[in-house]
Amino acid sequence: MRRIAIVPARANILGEYTDHRGGLSLPFATQHRLTLTASERERGFTGNGDIVSLWKAAGGWPADLELESKIPIGAGMSSSAALCVALALCINGKRSHMETCLEAQRIEHEFLGTPCGLLDPIAITHSSEKHAIIIDFSDLSVTPFRIPEEWKFKIIDTGVRRHLKDTSYGLSNVAEDVWKKHVAEESKRVREAISCDPYQLGKSLNQSHFSLSCRIGVSTPEIDQLVEKVQTTKGVLGARLMGGGFGGMILAIVENNIEVPGTTIVPSESAILQEFV
């Protein structure tokens, strides 16, 4: 038996740090891909040592393992979640999307030491081409949202890399009333986004970065300067730091008819599993 999991990265338009607190998010899968191939063998394991160790710890069967990834590590595009989704798919085979998400989260919690929420695995497994999804973390409901053609996104690399387990991920020092305000306002921005134009969405991205930086403190002065530089670039309608913070990618929405430095990101398909006997 051979199983091949092809798993995308994700970009989150709005709704950062809301998944632990019952808020809303608006992510989509991107064209960046991670591929894990697991070929069954009678005994033993072959492959990259770290991947083999993680595979065995997660309950994987004897296999030859091959990993290829074009998702940048530590860049706020869910590289670790993509790996954990791939492991869950290859080890367990076809299950419901949410079962795969929960298993991927368990692997990330127990074996990577990251207390992540469900935003990344849900975005990775539930998205579809040309669509984002609205995730309501109060009940884990997922609603497809077709991205308007005039919404054009780019990512700009800050060049700063971080590992979430090495940062204050979870931010237990942030006051509860601050958390409530951040989640309420981020969720409000998600609700407004589904009926707004690119210019209004740009303002929401700017407001989101302010909350991430000044309220819950997941940015740095260096990154704030880079975000401000992007925000004031001709053709950029709004921008914010994306992902867990402390480094990675800046997400920008730009005018369609103006070229802005960065990589255009395309809403793509979700994770798939191929099985061969």
N, C-alpha and C positions, 0 to 999 in steps of 0.2 A: 504494500500500500504506500502511496505517496500523497501528501497533502501540500498544497501551495496556497498560502494566504497572501493576498495583495492588498495592502493597507495604505490609505492616504494620510497625509498630514491634515491638520485643520487650522482654519483661521477663524477668529472670533470677532465679529463686527462690534458687538456691544454685549454687556452682561458679564463682566469679569468679576471673579470672586463672589459669585452669587449662588453657586451650586451647593455649598454647605448650609445655606440659610434660606432655602425655599424661594429664591428669586427667579428671574427670567434671564435667558441668554439667547443670542442670535448668531450661531456659528455656521460654517459650511466646510465641507471637505475640499482640499486643494489638489492640484495636479501632481504634487510631490508624492513619491511612493516608496514604501518599504515592502520587500518581498521576502518571505520566509518559506523555505522548502524543507519539508521533513519526509525523508524516505525511510520506511520501516526496515529494520534489520533484526536478526535473531537475538543478538545481544550486543551490549556496549553502545558507545556513542562516538561520533566524530563531528568536528566542526570547531568554530571559535570557542576557546575555553570558557569565556564569560557567558556566551549564549548556551553552551552545553550545561553549565552549572545552573543557570536560570531555568532551563528546560527541565532538568532533573528535579530541581526544587519544587517546580510547579506541577509535578506529577507526570511528566512526559515519558513516553514509552521509548524503548531502544530505537535510535534513529541516526541517520546521517543528516546533519543540519547545515543548511546554506542560507546565509543572510546577505541581502543586498539592499542598501538604503540610500535614497537621495533626499532624505529629510534631515536638515541640519540639526545637530545635537545642541541642546541648551539655548535654542533660539526662539522659544515660545511658540513652537509649531507642533508640539505634542509628540516628539520623537519617542519618549519613553512609553507613552500611552499606546502609540502605534505598535511598538514592539510587544507590549503586553496583550493587545488585541490579537496580534498575529499568533502569539503563543497560545492564547485561549482557543482560537479557531483551529489551529493545527493539532493541539492535544485532544480537544473534545469533539471536533467535527461540527456538524451543523446543529445549532441550537437557535433559540429565538435571539433577536438582536439584544434584548435587554439582559438575557442570561449571559451572553458573551460579554456585555459591558460589565456586569457585576463580577464575573470571573477575572476579567482584565484588571479591574480595580483591586480585587483581592491580591492578585499577583504583584501589582505595583506597591500595595501597602506592605505586604508581608516580606517580599523578597528584594524590592528596591528601596524600601524604607521611606517612601514618599506618601504622605497623608492626603492624596489627591481626592478630588470630588469626581463626579460622573460626567462633567461637561465634555472632556476630551473623548472618552470612549463612545458616548452617545453621538457626538458629532461625526466621529469616524465611521460608525456602523449604520447610522440612520439617514445620512445625507443622500442627495441625488443630484444628477447633473443639472446645472443652471439654477439650483435651489439652495437656499439656506434652510435652517430649521429653527423654529421657536421652541425652546425647551422650557417647560414650567417645572422647576424643581420642587414645588410644593406637592406635586402628584406624579412627577416623571412623565408627564404627557409630552408628546412630540408632534408639532404641526409643521408640515412643509410650507415654505414661503418662496415663491418664485422671485428671484432677484431682478429688479428692474434693469433693463438694458443700459440705462444711463448711469447706473452705479458702476464705476470702474475703480478697482482697488489695486494698490501696489504695496509691496512690502520693501522696507529699507532696512538693511542690516546695520545695527549699532556697532557690530564688531565685538560687543561685550558678551561673554558666555558665562553661564552660571549653572549650578546643579541645585535643584530645589531642595534636596535633603541637606545641603550645606548652607542654606539661607534660613531666615526666620519664616519659612512657609507655614501658614496657619495663623501667624501674627497674633498670638495670644495676648500681646501687650496692648492691642488696640481696644479702646473702650467699647462696650456693647452698644451705646447709643450712636457712636460713630459708625459701627458696622451697620446698624439698622438704617441710618441715613444713606450710607453708600449703597446698600442693596436696594432700598426703596427707589433711589434716584436712578440707579442703573436699570432697574426693571421698568421704570417709567420711560427711560430712553428707548428701551427695546419696544415697548408698546407703541411709542410714537414713530419709531423707525419704519414700521410696516406701511405707513401711509405718507411718508415724507419724501421730499426731493433731495438730490445730492447735496445741495447747499445746507439744508437743515440737518442732514445726516452728518455733514462735516462739523457743524457746530456741536452736535452730540458727541462726536469722537473727541473733540477738544475738551468738552466738559468731563467726559469719562477719564481722560488722562489727568485732569486736575484732581479729580477725586482719588484716583489711584496713587498719585504722587503726594498730594497735600493732606489727604484724610487718612489713608491706610498705609502710606509710606512704602510702596513697593518699587519706587523709582530711586534714582540717585541724581545729584546735581549735574553730573556728566551727561546722563541720559536725558534729563530735562532740557539741557541745552540743545542736544541733538533733535529732540522732538520739536522744540520751538523753531529750530532751523528748518525742519521739514514743513511745519505748519505755515511758515512765512514764505515758502517757495512758491513762485508763480505757478498757478495751475493746481495747487493743492487746496482742497476745500476743508480739510480737517485731518488730524492725525493723532494717534495715541500709541503708547507702548502696549504691546499685545502679549498675552500669556501670563505666566506666574510672576513676571517682573524681574527687576535687578539686571536686565540685559535682554538680548535677543533681538526681535524684529519690531519695527515700527510699522503699524498699519495705517495707510493713508487712503482717503478717497480723493480722486482727482477728476479734473474736467476731461471729458472725452476727447476733445479736439486739441489738447495740449500734451506734449510729451514731458514727463517728469522722470528724473532718474529713479531707478528701482526696478523691481521685478513685478510684472503684472501677474496677479493670481487669479486663477479661473476656478469657479465652482464646479467641482467634479463629482465622480461617483463615489459611493461608500466602499467599505471593505468587502472583498469577495473571497470565497474559499473554493478552490478546485480540488477535486478528489480523483485519484487514479488507483485502480486495483490491479 
